């Protein structure tokens, strides 16, 4: 608890302290009062238009229109822009929505403050990100993992680049987005409801923007860990340009934007295989895989919007988005098979509290790795929305959407060692080790790992025999998974305005069709010179790469990608003798028809204005999964296609009520039944058949020779009944305080369960007799329920609310506590993946007279992380708590020949916070210790 309190204090108090310190350089009170007075006129006009909007998107559009109108009306008046304009717009949308939502708005066109939309979202109350390669990648909402959330773009569900449902948000350039709304409580007309919440990313609407704008920005970037690998730079850049305009009549508007990113990330990583039982009952490290990794992320994004409103009765918008994301990685390190390898722990080791913390291994045949990853994702999304006012009170709407993704990957592993097949010989192979308090291990080797005459291209551990045909054949390996995902949707709805308590009724239907497939392939690489060991040709060699962070000064480094492409290996498909590669493949098809009806009400109950909505969704799903049964017979894999599926209908009622207890004081209540579909890999119906010949004469099903790991295409979705309550107080320009709580009662949970399975259709692999054809299948199934509940608090405090002398200063802060209780069968309750009990965010800022200073910190307590294991499988391990600190400072010229030009300096992960996971609820038993370093950016923007 002390550690939590200390981290929470650092997260919220540090930005607050910065804001207070900045107040010492505030301009004179008189000047501040003048500026505040000028700003009030424009802001009040903007707020009046914003309050007329009925939904978050409508509020965003109204805010843009009002800002433009206010600027024209004000003439020489000062208009709030930048951070404060973003806060004002976000708070206005939060206030005016009938659901409980969180909102982020761009400070200006092409200017969300963070490196990605994921990082911006992570600053909202109750949201947290999990980092991948040092960058925010996916978002958990209220402790529920990304697979339990839905991501939309302009109201339409999006495809995902991973092998499940969670959308990787770093594929969406923040420069092309105008903001996002996170729905914590749904209404009946919200398509894409999910247990955690729904994220709706939004692009600009040119007619709402209301004026011609051109924005250009360029920034250089550097990572302070330096150039860890010789073939990937630690420097990069970002460039963006946006153009928004409309015709003279204001009936046709268009917007186009392009963003280019070449971003470096770096990583010093210590990875442990696990901690088995060792000498004297102590646990000991089973093996280690430390390495240095360099990434170059290349992303191109293109956004286009065409908006046409020839009259008050017709409004149509076409929008498109395209992104290409290329991730090039180089990983160089040394794999040490220790307790789970051919090593021997020598006497004289040290053990502390049941764990061996230092000692010396002998006989270690290390595997030197020169790995390469090429990962490419292409995303395309488009939509066409048309609204038609059939009468003054009846509006018809049609929305057509389509998105698709194609992702390919080449994950290349190239091995070096001192000899083929654990050929240690009589060399001295002492390897001293000592566990560090902050994670990882320092090694003290007797071998020179930088000697290219000693370490040659070979299979050092004899990891593979290519199905028994070729001993010690694995001189390398390449994984080549491919993912395809496409989703089409059509939504039709009608809204009838009414008199009385019910102000309007909306009815409609949405039909979507999705098809997602994974083709998982892996190939063993065998040197063309097999069985001879091959020295690395000198023309491929680089200077040795330093592994100083684990105590090893250097290792052999070479251009393994070029060596591989030059045809120096033969490839053997692992699927020929390993069934897992076959049944990993899947194709899942989903056809979902959603009908909905929603009544919106607004009425004074006595002296209390009450507004909100009540409605019902009826969701009919037709799902089908295709995969394979696979087993090894006679040393070869045999596969049988299998297709299965199910249909089901769920009823999802919802209620949102907002009572304005006093001016700017709201009490909100929400209740709903919500749905989250099973993961894609859980819906594949196939599996791998295993046969244990030593049990062939057993008739007891619990000791049967047959077993099977199986998916389930008949899985029903996760369902939950949810309740929310929130108290909100709004004041000044962009100020508010909010506290609330939520409770989600899970009706079911998906986990693996053992059930009886008939193996009559499968061959006995060795052709012999067997006493039974029954066995156990370890299958994904719907099981017992659980609950998730928590509390949230957030505040936006512009200091000008308290005194004009502090105009321009402010603080944003939020904190949440979330707890879950879920059982998988009769086991003890588990932590839900992605759930941190405590999440806190704090931002302090100063913005005035062109100056802009901001510092932000975000904290999340430990959580159950889902990380990639072998063959795209998911491993669940605990991740340590973390505090991430970012800051930026800038200046924008507001007058003179340089008007519109801004300069900016940003720093991320300023405290160099590592990402750490561990085993057995013991932080000493490190699985991964990933040190990413700090990233700094400097650049200019120009807007006119």
Buried (B, 14 or more C-beta within 10 A) or exposed (E): EEEBEEBBEBBBBBBBBBBBEBBEEBBEEEBBBBBBEBBEBBBEBBBEBBEEBBBBBBBBBBBBBBBBBBBEEBEEBBBBBBBBBBBBBBBBBBBBBBBBBBBBBBBBBBBBBBBBBBBBBBBBBBBBBBBBBBBBBBBBBBBBBBBBBBBBBBBBBBBBBBBBBBBBBBBBBBBBBBBBBBBBBBBBBBBBBBBBBBBBBBBBBBBBBBEEBBBBBBBEBBBEBEBBBBBBBBEBBBBBBBBBBBEEEEBBBBBBBBBBBBBBBBBBBBBBBBBEEBEEEBBBBBBBBBBBBBBBBBBBBBBBBBBBBEEEEEBBBBBBBBBBBBBBBBBBBBBBBBBEBBBEBBEEBEBEEBBBBBBBBBBBBBBBBBBBBBBBBBBBBBBBBBBBBEEEEEBBBBBBBBBBBBBBBBBBBBBBBBBBBBBBEEEEBBBBBEBBEEBBBBBEBEBBBBEBEBBBBBBBBBBBBBBEEBEBBBBBBBBBBBBBBBBBBBBBBBBBBEEEEBBBBBBBEBBBBBBBBBBBBBBBBBBEBBBEBBBBBEEBBBEBBBBEBBBBEBBBBBBBBEBBEEEBBBBBBBBBBBBBBBBBBBBBBBBBBBBBBBBBBBEEEEEEBBBBBBBBBBBBBBBBBBBBBBBBBEEEBBBEEBEBBBEEEBEBBBBBBBBBEEEBBBBBBBBBBBBBBBBBBBBBBBBBBBBEEEBBEBEEBEEBBBBBBBBBBBBBBBBBBBBBBBBBBBBBBBBBBBBBBBBBBBBBBBBBBBEEBEBEEBEBBEEEEBEBBBBBBBBBBBBBBBBBBBBBBBBBBBBBBEBBBBBBBBBBBBBBBBBBBBBBEEEEEBBBBBBBBBBBBBBBBBBBEBBBBBBBBBBBBBBBBBBEEEBBEBEEBBBBBBBBBBBBBBBBBBEEEEEBBBEBBBBBBBBEBBBBBBBBEBBBBBBBBBBBBBBBBBBBBBBE
